[in-house]
Amino acid sequence: MTGSEAEKEILGHITEMINQEKDLRDRLARQEIDEPTEHARLARLETELDRCWDLLRQRRARMEAGQDPGAANVRPASEVEGYLS
């Protein structure tokens, strides 16, 4: 898989998760799910989104540095969630 194909795949996964977030909020508004369920699912999605964005940033940084973007790895949620903004 080329670098651009991998990036498109990651971006596709990010888009899918953003759509899932919207769906959860819509389902809560229609009272199809309760608030604790929505919050738990959103928390998992947000963590996974953070991990995907981190992977994408790693890949782009490696490309800019002339390194192999394929050597970037998905980091554990505990590491990614510990970053400061």
C-alpha positions as CSV (number, residue, x, y, z in Angstrom):
1,M,0.0,0.0,0.0
2,T,1.4,3.4,-1.0
3,G,1.7,6.3,1.4
4,S,-1.2,8.1,-0.2
5,E,-3.4,5.0,-0.2
6,A,-2.7,4.5,3.5
7,E,-3.5,8.1,4.2
8,K,-6.8,7.8,2.3
9,E,-7.6,4.7,4.3
10,I,-6.9,6.5,7.6
11,L,-9.0,9.5,6.5
12,G,-11.8,7.2,5.4
13,H,-11.8,5.6,8.9
14,I,-11.9,9.1,10.5
15,T,-14.8,10.2,8.3
16,E,-16.7,7.0,9.2
17,M,-16.2,7.6,13.0
18,I,-17.3,11.3,12.6
19,N,-20.5,10.0,10.9
20,Q,-20.9,7.5,13.8
21,E,-20.6,10.4,16.3
22,K,-23.3,12.4,14.4
23,D,-25.6,9.3,14.3
24,L,-25.2,8.8,18.1
25,R,-26.2,12.4,18.7
26,D,-29.2,12.1,16.4
27,R,-30.3,8.9,18.1
28,L,-30.1,10.6,21.5
29,A,-32.1,13.5,20.2
30,R,-34.8,11.0,19.0
31,Q,-34.6,9.3,22.3
32,E,-33.6,6.0,20.7
33,I,-30.7,5.7,23.2
34,D,-30.1,7.1,26.7
35,E,-27.5,9.7,27.6
36,P,-25.1,7.3,29.5
37,T,-25.1,5.0,26.4
38,E,-24.4,7.9,24.1
39,H,-21.6,9.3,26.4
40,A,-19.9,5.9,26.6
41,R,-19.9,5.3,22.9
42,L,-18.8,8.8,22.2
43,A,-15.9,8.5,24.6
44,R,-14.7,5.3,22.7
45,L,-15.1,7.0,19.4
46,E,-13.3,10.1,20.5
47,T,-10.4,8.1,21.8
48,E,-10.2,6.1,18.5
49,L,-10.3,9.4,16.5
50,D,-7.5,10.8,18.6
51,R,-5.4,7.7,17.8
52,C,-6.2,7.9,14.1
53,W,-5.3,11.7,14.0
54,D,-2.1,10.9,15.8
55,L,-1.2,8.2,13.3
56,L,-1.8,10.5,10.4
57,R,0.4,13.2,12.0
58,Q,3.1,10.7,12.6
59,R,3.0,9.5,9.0
60,R,3.1,13.1,7.6
61,A,6.0,14.1,9.9
62,R,7.9,11.0,8.8
63,M,7.3,11.9,5.1
64,E,8.4,15.5,5.6
65,A,11.6,14.2,7.3
66,G,12.3,11.8,4.4
67,Q,11.6,8.8,6.5
68,D,9.3,5.8,5.8
69,P,5.7,6.8,6.8
70,G,4.9,3.1,7.0
71,A,7.1,2.8,10.1
72,A,4.5,4.9,12.0
73,N,2.5,2.9,14.5
74,V,-0.8,3.4,16.2
75,R,0.0,4.4,19.8
76,P,-1.8,3.2,22.8
77,A,-4.9,5.3,23.9
78,S,-3.2,6.0,27.2
79,E,-0.3,7.7,25.5
80,V,-2.3,9.6,22.9
81,E,-4.9,10.8,25.5
82,G,-2.1,12.0,27.7
83,Y,-0.9,14.6,25.2
84,L,-1.4,18.3,26.1
85,S,-3.0,20.6,23.6
